[in-house]
Amino acid sequence: MNICVVFIGTNKYSDFFPGYYKACKDYFLPSHEKTFLVFTDQPEKEYYQNHDVIVNKIDHVGWPWITLHRFKFMNSRSDTLSKFDYVFFIDADLWPCKKIDDNIIDHKFDFIGVQHPGFIGKIGTFETNTKSNANIFDSQYDLSKYRQGCFWGGKSSEIVKMVDELDKKVDKDTENDVVALWHDESHMNKYFLQNNDRVFTLHPGYATPQNGYEDIKSKYETMMVHLHKDINEFPRFEGVKK
């Protein structure tokens, strides 16, 4: 099958691509053809000049807009996404480290997500602000799984529908001066809750932090590593920067 891997990297995150590219080529569904759909503010970088890389220029914007708008970036290339069998978004700093084979796609589910390692056996931090389109109080949902926004994907036809819908919902929140608690992750979780019986949820070893979380590492095989970064160099989760 043809697999599309989506990479978003601006500013310092762009330089994660060489290691990311090699790790994905070596370990992520290695028996299938992969194309990397890249969104970056540095398209001229030599490491993007490969036959299996499609580069799209975007502007670097501050936190959280660079992550909140990932659905918008992907939606802008829905024509390209539609050409693949499966599409996966993988964070720039989440690198596969062991062979990830067809068991993640060899099933009846339309979507693939990963259980957040910080919320094993407890309810995650879903959006509860009723002004946001990501809020969970508009219906009854199974809250037993909270998926991390670092890694998700599925059948291309379904991902195209998903990013189109979430792009619009994020825009509507923005119009109403609302930012979901965990940005794109909040919107992704709401969408997966609405389609819960169509989501194949991987264990948290597919989102293992490089530092700490020893209990997770002892219970689940580490398949993908979230690289440790200096928060001063790579600021995240600091609220809305206006």
QUISUL-V214535 format. One record per backbone hydrogen bond with DSSP energy under -0.5 kcal/mol. CO is the residue of the C=O (numbers start at 1). NH is the residue of the N-H. E is the energy in kcal/mol with one decimal. If there is no record, write none. Layout:
co & nh & e
CO & NH & E
CO & NH & E
This chain:
co & nh & e
1 & 3 & -0.6
1 & 33 & -1.0
2 & 85 & -2.0
2 & 86 & -1.6
3 & 5 & -0.5
3 & 35 & -2.5
4 & 6 & -0.5
4 & 88 & -2.9
5 & 7 & -0.5
5 & 37 & -2.4
6 & 90 & -1.7
7 & 9 & -0.5
7 & 39 & -2.4
10 & 13 & -1.9
11 & 14 & -1.2
12 & 15 & -1.0
13 & 16 & -1.5
14 & 17 & -1.9
16 & 20 & -2.4
17 & 21 & -3.6
18 & 22 & -1.9
19 & 23 & -2.5
20 & 24 & -2.7
21 & 25 & -2.4
22 & 26 & -2.5
23 & 27 & -2.6
23 & 28 & -0.6
24 & 28 & -1.3
27 & 29 & -0.8
27 & 100 & -3.5
29 & 32 & -2.0
33 & 3 & -3.0
35 & 5 & -2.8
35 & 37 & -0.6
36 & 38 & -0.8
36 & 54 & -3.2
37 & 7 & -2.3
38 & 56 & -2.2
39 & 9 & -2.5
40 & 58 & -2.1
42 & 45 & -1.8
45 & 48 & -1.6
46 & 49 & -1.9
48 & 50 & -2.0
50 & 53 & -1.6
52 & 36 & -3.1
53 & 55 & -0.6
54 & 38 & -3.0
56 & 40 & -2.4
59 & 61 & -0.5
62 & 65 & -0.9
62 & 66 & -1.2
63 & 241 & -1.3
64 & 67 & -1.0
64 & 68 & -3.2
65 & 69 & -1.9
67 & 70 & -1.6
69 & 73 & -2.4
70 & 74 & -2.3
71 & 75 & -2.8
72 & 76 & -1.8
74 & 77 & -1.5
75 & 78 & -1.5
77 & 80 & -0.6
77 & 81 & -2.4
78 & 82 & -2.1
80 & 83 & -1.6
81 & 84 & -1.7
85 & 156 & -2.1
86 & 4 & -2.6
87 & 154 & -2.0
88 & 6 & -3.2
88 & 90 & -0.5
89 & 152 & -1.9
91 & 94 & -1.7
93 & 95 & -0.6
93 & 227 & -2.8
95 & 225 & -2.8
99 & 101 & -0.7
100 & 29 & -2.3
101 & 104 & -1.5
102 & 105 & -1.7
102 & 106 & -2.4
105 & 107 & -1.9
110 & 155 & -2.3
111 & 200 & -2.9
112 & 153 & -2.3
113 & 202 & -3.1
114 & 148 & -2.5
116 & 119 & -1.7
119 & 121 & -0.6
119 & 122 & -0.7
124 & 126 & -1.7
127 & 136 & -1.9
128 & 130 & -0.8
129 & 132 & -2.0
132 & 135 & -1.5
136 & 139 & -0.7
139 & 141 & -0.6
141 & 143 & -0.9
145 & 147 & -0.5
146 & 116 & -3.0
148 & 151 & -1.0
150 & 91 & -2.7
152 & 89 & -3.3
153 & 112 & -2.9
154 & 87 & -2.6
155 & 158 & -0.8
155 & 159 & -2.4
156 & 160 & -2.5
157 & 161 & -1.2
158 & 162 & -2.3
159 & 163 & -2.9
160 & 164 & -1.5
161 & 165 & -2.2
162 & 166 & -2.7
163 & 167 & -2.0
164 & 168 & -1.6
165 & 169 & -1.9
166 & 170 & -2.5
167 & 171 & -2.1
168 & 172 & -2.1
169 & 173 & -2.2
170 & 174 & -2.5
171 & 175 & -2.4
172 & 176 & -1.4
173 & 178 & -2.7
174 & 177 & -1.8
180 & 183 & -1.9
182 & 185 & -1.6
183 & 186 & -0.5
183 & 187 & -1.4
184 & 188 & -2.7
185 & 189 & -2.5
186 & 190 & -2.0
187 & 191 & -2.2
188 & 192 & -2.5
189 & 193 & -2.4
190 & 194 & -2.1
191 & 195 & -0.8
193 & 196 & -1.2
195 & 198 & -2.5
196 & 199 & -1.4
198 & 110 & -1.0
198 & 111 & -2.5
198 & 200 & -0.5
199 & 201 & -0.7
200 & 113 & -2.4
200 & 202 & -0.6
202 & 115 & -2.7
203 & 206 & -2.0
204 & 207 & -1.9
205 & 208 & -0.6
205 & 223 & -2.9
205 & 224 & -2.0
207 & 209 & -0.5
208 & 226 & -3.3
213 & 217 & -2.1
214 & 218 & -1.7
215 & 219 & -1.1
216 & 220 & -2.6
221 & 223 & -0.7
223 & 97 & -3.0
223 & 98 & -1.2
224 & 208 & -2.0
225 & 95 & -2.5
225 & 227 & -0.8
226 & 210 & -2.7
229 & 231 & -0.5
230 & 233 & -1.1
230 & 234 & -2.6
240 & 242 & -0.7
